[in-house]
Amino acid sequence: MLSALVLVLAVFLLPSWQKWLEQRSEIGRLEASISQQREDLAAAQAQVARWEDDDYVVTQARSRLQYVLPGETPYLVAGGEGADAVAPAEAAAAVAESSAAWYENIWESLRVASTPGAADATTPGLADAPTTDPGTGR
């Protein structure tokens, strides 16, 4: 008689117990989801607060859109994306050293800059230096 009573209780209570466990796990998943959404909301509110700061807006406009303030002279380096592709030690090794004195190099640089069509002139002391490919530096 006692075992029949336990069997009847088990048959009626087991589905309710299983449903209760499923609901508890669903509640846990929803609480974790709510916690994640609160963190995302806090991050979004912090981002909105940063955009309300004028200094942050100016910094973002300068870096993203290359804006400058009135009176500033903007300089844009063409081809600067691949500048870090070569290690500094390799770049320094690829530069040919001049056998001429430093002041001769400056004088020749000024002479070439002031003479139209003299871009093909060579720097003193570099005429016997090995040539390198300008694209690869080799």
N, C-alpha and C positions, 0 to 999 in steps of 0.2 A: 504494500500500500504506500509506503514511504517512497519507494523508488518510482512508483507511478506518479506521485505528486511532484517529485524532482524532475521527472521527464516532462511533464506538462508545463511546469514553470520554465524549464529550459527552452521548450518549443516556443513559448510565448515571449519570453524575455530576451532570447538570443538575437532576434532581428532588431529589437529596440536597442540593445547594447551595441550591435554592429553599426546601426545608424548613428548613434550617439558618438562613437569613435570617429566615423567619417566626418561628422559635423565639426568635431574638435580639430581634426587635421585641416579641414577647410578654413576654420577660424584662424588657425596658425598661419596658413598661407596668406590669407587676406591681411592679417596684421603685419606680416613681413612686407607685403605689397604696399600697404599704407605707410610703413616706415620708409621704404625706398622712395615713394612719392613725396614724402615730407622732405627728405634730403634733396631731391631734385628741385622742389619748390624753393628751399632755402638757397640753393646754388643759383637758381634763376633770379631770386630777389637780390642776391649779392651782385649779380651781373647788372641788374637794373640800377642798383645803387651806384655801381662804378660808372655807368654811363651818365649819371646825373652830375658827376664831377667834371668840371670844365677842363681840368688838366688832363684827365684820362681821355676825353673826347679829342683834345688837341693832339695828344700822343698817338691815338689811333688814326687820326686823319693824316698825320705826318707819315706814319709807317705804312699804312694800307693804301692810301691814295696819293702819296708823295706831295702833299700840300705843304706850302711854306707860308710863313707870316709875311705881311707886307714889309718891304724893305730888305728882305733876305734874298740872297742869290742862290737859286737851286743848282746843284751839280748832280748829274746823273752819269754814272759810270756805265758805259756800253760794254756788254759782254762780261760783266762782273760775276755772273752766275758760276762760271767754271774757274774762277780765280783760285779757289782752294783745291782744285783737282790735282795740282802738283804739290808735292811736299816742299817746304821752304828750302831744305838742304839740296834737293834736286834742282830747284829753280836757281839757287845760288851757284851750283856747279855748272849750270848751263850757260851762265853769263860769262862771256869772254873778257878777260882782263886786258887792259890797255898797257902797253909798254911806255906810253907817253906820260908826261907829268900831268897832274890834275889840271893845272891852269891851261895846258895846251888843249885838253879835252873841252874845257869850258869855252875857250876862244874859238875852237872849231865848231862847237855847237852854236854859238852866236853867229858865226859866219854863215853856216848852213841855213839858220833860221831867217837871216836877213836877205839871202840871195834867192830870188825866185828860180825854181827849177833845179836847185842844187840839192834836192832830197836824196840823190843817188851818191852824193859825196861820202867818202869814208872818213872815219875818225882816225887821227894819227895814232899809229901803234896798233890799230885793230885790222890793218889791211892783211896781215898774215894770220889772223885768228881764224879758227874753223867756223864755217858757216853753219847756221842752225835753221831748222824749219820753223817759221814763226808760229805755225798752228800748234805744233807739238812741243817746241822747245828742245828738239833733239838734233 
